[in-house]
Amino acid sequence: MNGQELIQRYEAGERDFSVTELFGADLHGAELFGAILHGADLREADLSGADLSEVNLDWAILERANLSGANLSGATLLDANLPGANLLGANLSGADLKGANLKGATMPDGTVHK
């Protein structure tokens, strides 16, 4: 599935995109409030400026994904893989990152997670 198809299906009322292949998808600025992306492959996806508040990203693969400026407030990212992800300026208030792999990720404040 590509980013445009996901957005169209979301706008049509679908919310569950668990274990979806979205490698390199262009989802910048997408409004995906409350979507379920549990286990989705979002490696190298562009999610910059996206509204991902209340989104379930548990077990998602977000390696080298661009999440700069994204709203992840209230999102769950339990055991998610985010090595090398760009979270610069992202809103992580209330986000649950228990068990998430953030090695090499650029955090909202610009620091790189070790």
KOLKEKOL-586120 format. One record per residue (C-alpha): residue number from 1; residue in one letter; x, y, z. Coordinates in steps of 0.25 Angstrom, whole numbers, padded with zeros to 4 digits. Layout:
BEGIN
pos; code; x; y; z
NUM; A; X; Y; Z .
...
***
This chain:
BEGIN
pos; code; x; y; z
1; M; 0000; 0000; 0000 .
2; N; 0005; 0014; -0003 .
3; G; 0003; 0026; 0006 .
4; Q; -0008; 0032; -0003 .
5; E; -0016; 0019; -0003 .
6; L; -0015; 0019; 0013 .
7; I; -0020; 0033; 0013 .
8; Q; -0032; 0031; 0004 .
9; R; -0036; 0018; 0012 .
10; Y; -0034; 0026; 0025 .
11; E; -0043; 0037; 0020 .
12; A; -0054; 0027; 0016 .
13; G; -0054; 0022; 0030 .
14; E; -0044; 0011; 0031 .
15; R; -0035; 0012; 0043 .
16; D; -0028; -0002; 0045 .
17; F; -0016; -0003; 0037 .
18; S; -0009; -0013; 0045 .
19; V; 0004; -0020; 0039 .
20; T; 0003; -0012; 0027 .
21; E; 0015; -0010; 0017 .
22; L; 0017; 0005; 0016 .
23; F; 0032; 0005; 0014 .
24; G; 0036; 0019; 0009 .
25; A; 0022; 0024; 0009 .
26; D; 0019; 0039; 0007 .
27; L; 0010; 0042; 0019 .
28; H; 0015; 0056; 0022 .
29; G; 0004; 0065; 0028 .
30; A; -0006; 0053; 0028 .
31; E; -0017; 0054; 0038 .
32; L; -0018; 0040; 0044 .
33; F; -0023; 0042; 0058 .
34; G; -0027; 0029; 0065 .
35; A; -0022; 0020; 0054 .
36; I; -0017; 0006; 0057 .
37; L; -0003; 0004; 0051 .
38; H; 0001; -0008; 0060 .
39; G; 0013; -0015; 0054 .
40; A; 0013; -0006; 0041 .
41; D; 0026; -0005; 0033 .
42; L; 0028; 0010; 0032 .
43; R; 0043; 0009; 0030 .
44; E; 0048; 0022; 0023 .
45; A; 0034; 0027; 0023 .
46; D; 0032; 0042; 0022 .
47; L; 0022; 0045; 0034 .
48; S; 0027; 0060; 0036 .
49; G; 0016; 0069; 0041 .
50; A; 0006; 0057; 0042 .
51; D; -0005; 0057; 0053 .
52; L; -0002; 0043; 0059 .
53; S; -0009; 0047; 0072 .
54; E; -0015; 0035; 0079 .
55; V; -0009; 0025; 0068 .
56; N; -0006; 0011; 0072 .
57; L; 0009; 0009; 0067 .
58; D; 0012; -0003; 0076 .
59; W; 0022; -0012; 0069 .
60; A; 0023; -0003; 0057 .
61; I; 0036; -0002; 0049 .
62; L; 0040; 0013; 0048 .
63; E; 0054; 0011; 0045 .
64; R; 0060; 0024; 0039 .
65; A; 0046; 0030; 0038 .
66; N; 0044; 0045; 0037 .
67; L; 0035; 0049; 0049 .
68; S; 0039; 0063; 0050 .
69; G; 0028; 0072; 0055 .
70; A; 0019; 0061; 0056 .
71; N; 0008; 0061; 0067 .
72; L; 0009; 0048; 0074 .
73; S; 0002; 0052; 0087 .
74; G; -0005; 0041; 0094 .
75; A; 0001; 0031; 0083 .
76; T; 0006; 0017; 0088 .
77; L; 0019; 0012; 0082 .
78; L; 0021; 0000; 0091 .
79; D; 0033; -0008; 0086 .
80; A; 0033; 0000; 0074 .
81; N; 0046; 0001; 0066 .
82; L; 0051; 0015; 0063 .
83; P; 0066; 0014; 0061 .
84; G; 0071; 0026; 0053 .
85; A; 0057; 0032; 0053 .
86; N; 0056; 0048; 0052 .
87; L; 0047; 0053; 0064 .
88; L; 0052; 0067; 0063 .
89; G; 0041; 0076; 0068 .
90; A; 0031; 0065; 0070 .
91; N; 0020; 0065; 0081 .
92; L; 0022; 0053; 0090 .
93; S; 0013; 0058; 0101 .
94; G; 0006; 0046; 0107 .
95; A; 0012; 0036; 0097 .
96; D; 0016; 0023; 0102 .
97; L; 0030; 0018; 0098 .
98; K; 0032; 0006; 0107 .
99; G; 0041; -0003; 0101 .
100; A; 0043; 0005; 0088 .
101; N; 0057; 0004; 0082 .
102; L; 0061; 0019; 0080 .
103; K; 0076; 0016; 0077 .
104; G; 0082; 0027; 0068 .
105; A; 0068; 0035; 0067 .
106; T; 0068; 0050; 0067 .
107; M; 0059; 0054; 0079 .
108; P; 0050; 0066; 0079 .
109; D; 0060; 0075; 0086 .
110; G; 0071; 0071; 0075 .
111; T; 0079; 0062; 0084 .
112; V; 0082; 0048; 0078 .
113; H; 0078; 0036; 0087 .
114; K; 0089; 0027; 0090 .
***
